[in-house]
Amino acid sequence: MDDLEQFRETARAVCKPFPGSYWRELDQTGAFPAEFLKAFTEAGFVSTLVPEKYGGSGLGTRAGAAILEEIHATGADGAIAHAAMNAMTAFVRHGSPALAKKWMPRILAGEKRFISFGVTEAAAGTDTVRIATRAVRDGDCYRISGRKTWISHADHTDLMLLLARTAPQTDRRTDGFSIFLIDVNDALKRGMSVSPIKTMVNHHSTECLFEDLEVSAECLIGEAGSGFRYILDGMNAERILIGAECIGDARWFIEQASGYAGTREVFGRPIGQNQGVQFPIAEAYAETFAARLVVERAAALFDAGDDCGEEANLAKFLASRASYRAGDVCLQTFGGLGFAVEADIERKFRESRLYTVAPVSNNLVLSYLATKVLGMPRSY
Ligand SMILES: Cc1cc2nc3c(=O)[nH]c(=O)nc-3n(C[C@H](O)[C@H](O)[C@H](O)COP(=O)(O)OP(=O)(O)OC[C@H]3O[C@@H](n4cnc5c(N)ncnc54)[C@H](O)[C@@H]3O)c2cc1C
């Protein structure tokens, strides 16, 4: 039994009351997984990446990855679990003790939902340093104006981390950005509006408009101008967690595919007896097995405080590709039934597909490996 088995076991227990039918229903109606988020919070999982000094369990990324992997391996859509855990990173690493004291107890108790992260803008896309949202200092306040897109769960969050430009661009392209902790309920009354974007996944994607929103300077996370570095700082953890979620998805696909292949009979024998059916499943298993080792290695390096840029990027890339391929193989193995909503395969296929694109596209991961690891010239 590995030392994380107790967390895996608890994660499975948390997911037990939320079978495929729960996620299917939410997917079809576009409803928010409030009951699941409550159970996740009550299990203490929101505090996984929060240090003990802030009332968290301080378990770290290895434990977080194990929990999220296990949640996805049950067939759940763990996007909200990821959001609740991951949003903490910049806040606990760089936020002031006063902010932590004000919000952390309420977040950890589940009274406040801290699940949204406002970075992406339509015109900038992947080139985040081109974002146009501005926060201008005005006495004890900042005035924020701009438009964010693709912000997940903003219509169900109490708190949002928001990236905005606070100083003009210099030679260092990543300078001049700041992160703010936005009290969403308050902001909605005074200059913030949220509108839904309908997508192929039940991700509660939104567009958020900020029109001269005044926030106290106390909402600033860390130092003004350093926000982009704080985002970069949290990226390795995010990539590791996403990698673990993809491994969970891949495990689920492989379990479904191998189970079905063993029982579905065509031409008087199980389809899984045909090597044309079993080899792709075995190949998906091999790819997932290897990717999982890289996710685990990246998480261990991160928790030890060692450099893990290469491993975190490899983990995200390999795991998202493994789950994408496992999903494709699973759908193929189920034949027509894979397309039936009741089988959940098509839902998981759509959900897992996201992770080759978000939170960072795999092309950008390859770009990191090509330039930072292999030393080739930058393409942008
Ligand atoms: C469901 C969903 C949820 C999301 N949630 C959030 C959220 O909560 N908060 C948030 O801030 N953002 C969120 N995002 C945004 C997400 O991070 C971006 O969609 C993603 O980073 C890609 O950016 P883009 O969509 O602008 O693509 P673009 O930048 O327009 O890129 C389009 C394609 O071109 C490729 N490309 C671009 N430049 C290059 C290059 N130089 N070399 C090679 N290929 C390149 C990309 O890889 C991509 O495949 C979410 C997106 C989705 C779809």
The ligand as a MOL file (V3000), in Angstrom:
LIG
                    3D

  0  0  0     0  0            999 V3000
M  V30 BEGIN CTAB
M  V30 COUNTS 53 58 0 0 0
M  V30 BEGIN ATOM
M  V30 1 C -13.6250 24.8970 -20.8690 0
M  V30 2 C -12.5190 25.8750 -20.6390 0
M  V30 3 C -12.2550 26.3340 -19.3630 0
M  V30 4 C -11.2820 27.3160 -19.1540 0
M  V30 5 N -11.1130 27.8360 -17.9030 0
M  V30 6 C -10.3280 28.9200 -17.7430 0
M  V30 7 C -10.2720 29.6150 -16.4820 0
M  V30 8 O -10.9250 29.2100 -15.5120 0
M  V30 9 N -9.5030 30.7200 -16.3750 0
M  V30 10 C -8.7760 31.1960 -17.4210 0
M  V30 11 O -8.1100 32.2140 -17.2580 0
M  V30 12 N -8.7840 30.5680 -18.6350 0
M  V30 13 C -9.5530 29.4480 -18.8220 0
M  V30 14 N -9.6020 28.8090 -20.0360 0
M  V30 15 C -8.7980 29.3210 -21.1520 0
M  V30 16 C -7.6840 28.3750 -21.5760 0
M  V30 17 O -6.6110 28.4670 -20.6640 0
M  V30 18 C -7.2940 28.7550 -23.0000 0
M  V30 19 O -8.3900 28.4070 -23.8450 0
M  V30 20 C -6.0500 28.0760 -23.4470 0
M  V30 21 O -4.9600 28.5380 -22.7160 0
M  V30 22 C -5.8020 28.3230 -24.9360 0
M  V30 23 O -5.9300 29.6880 -25.2500 0
M  V30 24 P -6.9020 30.1580 -26.4330 0
M  V30 25 O -8.1840 29.4430 -26.3070 0
M  V30 26 O -6.9500 31.6380 -26.4760 0
M  V30 27 O -6.1980 29.6230 -27.7440 0
M  V30 28 P -5.2720 30.4300 -28.7600 0
M  V30 29 O -4.1850 31.1360 -28.0360 0
M  V30 30 O -6.1360 31.2120 -29.6750 0
M  V30 31 O -4.6210 29.2240 -29.5670 0
M  V30 32 C -5.3810 28.4460 -30.5080 0
M  V30 33 C -4.5410 27.2750 -30.9580 0
M  V30 34 O -3.3270 27.7390 -31.5450 0
M  V30 35 C -2.2170 27.1550 -30.8920 0
M  V30 36 N -1.1160 28.1420 -30.7780 0
M  V30 37 C -1.1960 29.4570 -30.4280 0
M  V30 38 N 0.0360 30.0080 -30.4370 0
M  V30 39 C 0.9010 29.0420 -30.7850 0
M  V30 40 C 2.3260 28.9790 -30.9500 0
M  V30 41 N 3.1140 30.0490 -30.7590 0
M  V30 42 N 2.8810 27.8100 -31.3210 0
M  V30 43 C 2.1060 26.7160 -31.5340 0
M  V30 44 N 0.7640 26.6920 -31.3810 0
M  V30 45 C 0.1700 27.8440 -31.0010 0
M  V30 46 C -2.6710 26.7450 -29.5250 0
M  V30 47 O -1.9350 25.6510 -29.0790 0
M  V30 48 C -4.1470 26.3800 -29.7830 0
M  V30 49 O -4.2380 25.0260 -30.1420 0
M  V30 50 C -10.5220 27.7830 -20.2570 0
M  V30 51 C -10.7480 27.2820 -21.5410 0
M  V30 52 C -11.7360 26.3450 -21.7450 0
M  V30 53 C -11.9910 25.8670 -23.1570 0
M  V30 END ATOM
M  V30 BEGIN BOND
M  V30 1 1 1 2
M  V30 2 1 2 3
M  V30 3 2 2 52
M  V30 4 2 3 4
M  V30 5 1 4 5
M  V30 6 1 4 50
M  V30 7 2 5 6
M  V30 8 1 6 7
M  V30 9 1 6 13
M  V30 10 2 7 8
M  V30 11 1 7 9
M  V30 12 1 9 10
M  V30 13 2 10 11
M  V30 14 1 10 12
M  V30 15 2 12 13
M  V30 16 1 13 14
M  V30 17 1 14 15
M  V30 18 1 14 50
M  V30 19 1 15 16
M  V30 20 1 16 17
M  V30 21 1 16 18
M  V30 22 1 18 19
M  V30 23 1 18 20
M  V30 24 1 20 21
M  V30 25 1 20 22
M  V30 26 1 22 23
M  V30 27 1 23 24
M  V30 28 2 24 25
M  V30 29 1 24 26
M  V30 30 1 24 27
M  V30 31 1 27 28
M  V30 32 2 28 29
M  V30 33 1 28 30
M  V30 34 1 28 31
M  V30 35 1 31 32
M  V30 36 1 32 33
M  V30 37 1 33 34
M  V30 38 1 33 48
M  V30 39 1 34 35
M  V30 40 1 35 36
M  V30 41 1 35 46
M  V30 42 1 36 37
M  V30 43 1 36 45
M  V30 44 2 37 38
M  V30 45 1 38 39
M  V30 46 1 39 40
M  V30 47 2 39 45
M  V30 48 1 40 41
M  V30 49 2 40 42
M  V30 50 1 42 43
M  V30 51 2 43 44
M  V30 52 1 44 45
M  V30 53 1 46 47
M  V30 54 1 46 48
M  V30 55 1 48 49
M  V30 56 2 50 51
M  V30 57 1 51 52
M  V30 58 1 52 53
M  V30 END BOND
M  V30 END CTAB
M  END
